Amino acid sequence: MHQILNDPIDLVVSFHENRVIPKRMRWDGREYDIKTVNLVHTAREGTKRVFYFSVSDMTNYFKLKLDPDTLEWRLIEIYTD
């Protein structure tokens, strides 16, 4: 199942060699341990640059968005079986 969302989430991250690495996500009252970061890319929203992370907990696949100006994380998409 594929869902398009725009929900705020809480995220635990680590930093390694100038990279942000998502580790754990809290969404809709549940926690997900992120096992893999599959893709990271940037995009422009007007004059603002935002970061997108495609991650997985090995059961679900998530697309996350980071707004570096506000440091707000959002869950943009989820893919589940």
Backbone hydrogen bonds, N-H to C=O, Kabsch-Sander energy under -0.5 kcal/mol:
donor,donor_aa,acceptor,acceptor_aa,energy
3,Q,78,I,-2.5
5,L,3,Q,-0.6
5,L,76,I,-3.5
7,D,75,L,-1.6
9,I,73,W,-1.7
10,D,26,R,-1.9
12,V,24,R,-3.0
13,V,11,L,-0.5
14,S,21,I,-2.3
16,H,19,R,-2.1
19,R,16,H,-0.9
21,I,14,S,-3.1
21,I,19,R,-0.5
23,K,12,V,-3.2
24,R,12,V,-1.6
25,M,32,Y,-2.7
26,R,10,D,-2.7
27,W,25,M,-0.5
27,W,30,R,-2.5
30,R,27,W,-2.0
32,Y,25,M,-2.9
34,I,23,K,-2.6
34,I,32,Y,-0.6
35,K,33,D,-0.6
35,K,56,S,-2.5
36,T,56,S,-1.9
38,N,36,T,-0.6
38,N,54,S,-2.7
39,L,54,S,-1.4
41,H,52,Y,-2.2
43,A,50,V,-2.1
45,E,48,K,-3.1
47,T,45,E,-0.5
48,K,45,E,-1.7
50,V,43,A,-2.7
51,F,66,L,-2.3
52,Y,41,H,-3.5
53,F,64,L,-2.4
54,S,39,L,-2.8
55,V,53,F,-0.6
55,V,62,F,-2.6
56,S,36,T,-2.1
57,D,60,N,-1.7
58,M,60,N,-0.5
61,Y,79,Y,-2.4
62,F,55,V,-3.0
63,K,77,E,-2.4
64,L,53,F,-3.2
64,L,62,F,-0.5
65,K,74,R,-2.5
66,L,51,F,-2.9
67,D,72,E,-2.4
71,L,67,D,-2.2
72,E,67,D,-0.9
74,R,65,K,-2.1
75,L,7,D,-3.2
76,I,63,K,-3.0
76,I,74,R,-0.7
77,E,63,K,-1.3
78,I,3,Q,-2.0
79,Y,61,Y,-2.8
80,T,1,M,-2.9
